[in-house]
Amino acid sequence: MQELLIDTAGQTIRLTLNEGRSYYSELFSDYLVVITREEKSPSGLLLAQVATLILENERYTEIEITTEGLTTTGQYRYVVYGQNSDSNTNPNDASVVGEVEQGWIKLTGDTELYNVPTITISNDKIYGQ
């Protein structure tokens, strides 16, 4: 599961979007990312955006997205579509080729997304025989 900060621009995530390309014969140039909060919300809080591609290879795709406007922490569903438009934010638009990946993102307000423990290791002792 991906973890991002709420209401923050310029965050990067790594996904396996290149795998989704193999399902479509039509090539596409851009990714449309739709993030939806479904928990405790009948209509769902939605944020759609065209992702900025940073790096794409056979193993992973690194993109830059924003969570500006999403101010509630919790679990969100994301769906990534391949499309041939650098400005479209509608998944039903004709420029959308198809869905390439979906999953969950955890949005948190804590600026420290993980804790690095301080580990103290004593010197190894070699005993003679």
C-alpha positions in Angstrom: 0.0 0.0 0.0 1.2 3.5 -0.9 1.4 6.1 1.8 1.2 9.9 1.1 0.6 13.1 3.0 -2.7 14.9 3.0 -3.1 18.2 1.2 0.5 18.2 -0.3 1.7 18.8 -3.8 4.7 17.2 -5.6 4.7 13.7 -4.0 6.2 10.8 -5.8 5.0 7.2 -5.8 6.2 4.1 -7.6 3.6 1.8 -9.2 3.8 -1.0 -11.8 2.0 0.8 -14.6 4.0 -0.6 -17.4 2.5 -4.0 -16.8 -0.9 -2.6 -17.7 0.3 -1.4 -21.1 0.4 -5.0 -22.3 -3.4 -5.3 -22.2 -4.0 -2.6 -24.8 -2.9 -2.6 -28.5 -3.3 1.2 -28.6 -0.4 3.2 -27.2 -0.9 6.0 -24.8 1.3 8.9 -23.6 -0.1 10.0 -20.3 -1.5 8.6 -17.0 -4.8 9.8 -15.4 -4.9 9.2 -11.7 -8.2 9.2 -9.8 -8.1 9.0 -6.0 -11.4 8.4 -4.2 -12.2 8.3 -0.5 -15.1 5.8 -0.2 -15.1 5.3 3.6 -18.0 6.9 5.4 -18.9 8.9 2.4 -21.8 7.8 0.1 -20.8 10.1 -2.7 -17.0 9.7 -2.3 -14.4 12.5 -2.1 -12.7 12.5 -5.5 -9.4 13.9 -6.9 -8.5 13.4 -10.6 -5.3 14.5 -12.1 -2.8 13.9 -14.9 0.3 12.5 -13.3 3.8 13.8 -14.1 5.9 10.9 -15.3 9.4 10.9 -13.7 10.7 7.5 -14.7 9.3 4.4 -16.4 11.0 1.1 -17.0 10.1 -2.6 -17.1 9.9 -2.9 -13.3 8.2 0.3 -12.1 6.8 3.7 -13.0 7.6 6.7 -10.8 5.1 9.5 -11.1 4.5 12.8 -9.3 1.0 13.5 -8.0 -0.7 15.9 -5.6 -3.1 15.3 -2.8 -4.1 19.0 -2.5 -7.7 19.3 -1.5 -7.8 15.9 0.2 -7.7 16.9 3.9 -9.1 13.8 5.6 -6.6 11.1 6.6 -7.5 7.5 5.9 -7.6 4.9 3.2 -8.3 5.9 -0.4 -8.7 3.9 -3.6 -6.7 4.9 -6.6 -7.3 4.0 -10.2 -4.7 4.8 -13.0 -5.9 5.1 -16.6 -3.7 5.3 -19.7 -4.7 8.2 -22.0 -3.6 10.3 -24.9 -4.2 13.7 -23.3 -2.1 15.8 -21.0 -5.0 17.7 -19.6 -8.1 15.4 -19.4 -9.3 14.5 -15.9 -12.4 12.6 -16.9 -12.1 8.8 -17.0 -15.0 8.6 -19.5 -13.3 10.8 -22.1 -12.5 9.5 -25.5 -8.8 10.0 -24.9 -8.7 7.4 -22.2 -7.4 4.0 -23.6 -8.2 2.0 -20.4 -7.4 1.2 -16.8 -3.8 0.1 -16.1 -3.8 -0.3 -12.3 -5.8 0.1 -9.1 -5.1 -0.2 -5.4 -5.1 1.6 -2.1 -3.3 4.7 -0.8 -3.1 5.6 2.9 -3.2 9.4 3.4 -1.7 10.6 6.7 -1.2 13.9 8.3 2.0 12.8 10.0 5.0 14.2 8.2 7.2 11.3 9.4 5.9 8.4 7.3 8.1 5.8 8.9 10.4 5.6 11.9 14.1 4.7 11.5 15.1 2.9 14.7 18.3 3.7 16.4 20.1 0.3 16.7 23.2 -0.1 18.9 25.2 -3.1 18.2 28.0 -4.1 20.6 31.4 -5.1 19.3 31.8 -8.7 18.4 33.8 -10.7 20.9 36.1 -13.4 19.8 37.0 -15.9 22.4 40.1 -18.0 22.2 40.0 -21.8 22.5 
